[in-house]
Amino acid sequence: MVNTLGDLIAALDRPGVAEGVLATLDVALAARIEARAAEVSMSASDFAAGAVHAFIEQADDDLWFQLMTVIRKSDDPGLSAVQAILRWTVTEPEAEVGGSSHNVR
């Protein structure tokens, strides 16, 4: 069972975990993730895991502050945080995953 943000991030590379997170997203966001993953020849689950790991490594203080706000307001902080990271990944023009730059913002 995945209970914290750290547990969820660590588990994203396990089969089924990233797919489970993707299933919680609204249809439009999931479609954007699928499209971005296809652009870099990755599965959506690998793309999602890579996006979260890139965020952890590259996010600036402003994004971390925003993420902490999301976490504080959520009943399911780990899932909400990963959902926010994925939303930022496909809405921020500089966010890239895969063989490209890992700028999150």
C-alpha positions as CSV (number, residue, x, y, z in Angstrom):
1,M,0.0,0.0,0.0
2,V,1.3,3.5,-0.9
3,N,0.6,6.0,1.8
4,T,3.0,8.9,1.5
5,L,4.4,11.0,-1.4
6,G,7.8,9.4,-0.9
7,D,6.2,5.9,-1.0
8,L,4.3,6.8,-4.1
9,I,7.3,8.2,-5.9
10,A,9.4,5.2,-5.0
11,A,6.6,2.9,-6.2
12,L,6.1,4.6,-9.6
13,D,8.6,2.3,-11.3
14,R,6.7,-0.8,-10.2
15,P,4.3,-2.3,-12.8
16,G,0.8,-1.0,-12.3
17,V,1.5,1.9,-9.9
18,A,1.9,4.6,-12.5
19,E,-1.0,3.1,-14.5
20,G,-3.1,3.4,-11.3
21,V,-2.1,7.1,-10.9
22,L,-2.9,7.8,-14.6
23,A,-6.3,6.2,-14.1
24,T,-7.1,8.9,-11.5
25,L,-6.5,11.8,-13.9
26,D,-9.3,13.5,-15.9
27,V,-9.6,12.3,-19.4
28,A,-8.1,15.4,-21.1
29,L,-5.0,15.4,-18.9
30,A,-4.5,11.7,-19.4
31,A,-4.7,12.2,-23.2
32,R,-2.1,15.0,-23.0
33,I,0.2,12.7,-21.1
34,E,-0.3,9.9,-23.6
35,A,0.5,12.4,-26.5
36,R,3.6,13.7,-24.8
37,A,4.8,10.1,-24.0
38,A,4.2,9.2,-27.7
39,E,6.3,12.2,-28.8
40,V,9.3,10.8,-26.9
41,S,8.6,7.1,-27.7
42,M,7.7,6.2,-24.2
43,S,4.8,4.5,-22.5
44,A,2.5,6.8,-20.6
45,S,3.5,5.1,-17.3
46,D,7.2,5.4,-18.0
47,F,6.7,9.0,-19.0
48,A,4.7,9.7,-15.8
49,A,7.4,8.1,-13.6
50,G,10.1,10.0,-15.5
51,A,8.2,13.3,-15.1
52,V,7.8,12.9,-11.4
53,H,11.5,12.0,-11.0
54,A,12.5,15.0,-13.1
55,F,10.4,17.2,-10.9
56,I,12.1,15.9,-7.8
57,E,15.5,16.6,-9.3
58,Q,14.9,19.8,-11.1
59,A,11.9,21.8,-9.6
60,D,12.7,25.3,-8.4
61,D,11.6,26.6,-5.0
62,D,8.5,28.2,-6.4
63,L,7.2,24.9,-7.7
64,W,8.0,23.1,-4.5
65,F,6.1,25.8,-2.6
66,Q,3.1,25.3,-4.9
67,L,3.4,21.6,-4.4
68,M,3.4,22.0,-0.6
69,T,0.2,24.0,-0.9
70,V,-1.4,21.3,-3.0
71,I,-0.3,18.7,-0.4
72,R,-1.6,20.7,2.6
73,K,-5.1,21.1,1.0
74,S,-5.5,17.5,0.0
75,D,-7.2,14.5,1.7
76,D,-4.8,12.3,-0.3
77,P,-1.5,14.3,-0.4
78,G,0.7,11.8,-2.2
79,L,-1.7,11.2,-5.0
80,S,-2.6,14.9,-5.3
81,A,1.1,15.9,-5.5
82,V,1.8,13.4,-8.3
83,Q,-1.3,14.5,-10.1
84,A,-0.2,18.2,-9.9
85,I,3.3,17.3,-11.1
86,L,1.9,15.5,-14.1
87,R,-0.5,18.4,-14.8
88,W,2.5,20.8,-14.7
89,T,4.5,18.6,-16.9
90,V,2.1,18.7,-19.8
91,T,1.0,22.4,-19.3
92,E,4.4,24.1,-18.8
93,P,6.0,24.7,-22.1
94,E,9.6,24.0,-20.9
95,A,8.8,20.7,-19.0
96,E,10.3,17.8,-20.8
97,V,11.0,14.2,-20.0
98,G,12.8,11.4,-21.7
99,G,16.0,12.0,-23.7
100,S,15.5,15.7,-23.6
101,S,16.1,18.5,-21.1
102,H,14.6,17.8,-17.7
103,N,13.6,21.4,-17.0
104,V,10.4,21.3,-15.0
105,R,9.7,24.9,-15.3
